[in-house]
């Protein structure tokens, strides 16, 4: 009986952990040579999103999007998780702020 109760609690804990992240999609955006790997990142509308920003450079980078009200410094050779949404359909520009005048350091999130 004790073992059955332990298994039931373990199953409940595992289900709760999965439920905690259910409904949140992850998308990745990579910075290398101070440039984003994509110019447009398509995301689904009306969903919570975790945007993983991977900085492959040795120096820090700063992801900034004024329309999304998000700003995050990502140390060199590391990844940051940025929570956004749910978003309405539209276009949301972003930049790597330390190099924002370089076209390669600019992009747009397109929500459909």
N, C-alpha and C positions, 0 to 999 in steps of 0.2 A: 504494500500500500504506500509506504514511504517513497519507494522508487517511482511509482506511478505519479505521485504528487510532484516529485522533482521533475519528471519528464513533462508533466502538464505545465508547470511554471516555466520551464525552459522553452517550451513551444510558444507559450504566451509572450515571453520576452522577445523571442525572435520575430514573431508576428508583429509586435508593437514596434520594433526597430524598423521593419520593412514598411509598415504603415506610416511611420514618421517621414520617410522620404518619398512615399508614393505621390505621384502627381507633380514632382519636381524633375524637370529634364535638365541634363547637363550638356553644355556646348563649349567647345574649346576654341580659343583665339590665341595664336602664337605670335610673339614678337621676336624677330631675329634681325640683326643689323639695323636696329631701330625702326624696323618696318613690320607691319602686320602681314600675316600670311594670306589674308583675304581682304578684298576691298568691301565686299558685302557679305554679311552673315545673316542668313534667313532663320528667323525664329517663329514659333507658333504664337498666335494671338491668344490672349486670355488665359495664359498659363504662367505659373511661377517657374523661373529659370535660374539655374546656377551657371554663371559664365566663368569658366576656368581660363584665366589669362596666364599663359606660360611665357616667361621671359627667358629666352635662351642666351641673351647677351650677358656679359660679365658685369655690366653696369646696371644701375637701377633704371626702371621705366615707370611712367605714370599713365595709367589708363584713366581717361576723363571723358565723360559724356554729360554735358550740361542738360540736354533734354531728359536724360535718365536720372539726373541728380546723383551721379556716381563719380567718385574720384578715388583711385587706389594706387598707392606706390607699391610696385612689385620689385623686391630686391633682385640683383643679378642672379641668374641660374636658379630661379624659383618660380613657384606658381601661386596665384592668388585666386580665391573663390569670391565672386561678386554675385550677390543675390539681386535679381531684378524681377519685376512683373508682379502680377499679371499686366501685360501691356495691350493697349489697343492697337489695331492695325495702323501702320505708318512707318516713317523713316526716322531713325534716331542716330545722328552722327556721333562719332567718337574719335579721339585722337590719342597719340602717345605724346603727352603734353611737353615733355622735354625736347621733342623734335617736331612740334606741331606745324611748322612751316614747310616741312618736307611732305610732299604728296603721299609718299609711301607710309607715312606715319598717321594717315587718316583713313577712316573707313565709315561704313554705315551699317547699322543693324536694321534689317528690313523685316517688319513684323506683318505676317499674313494670316 
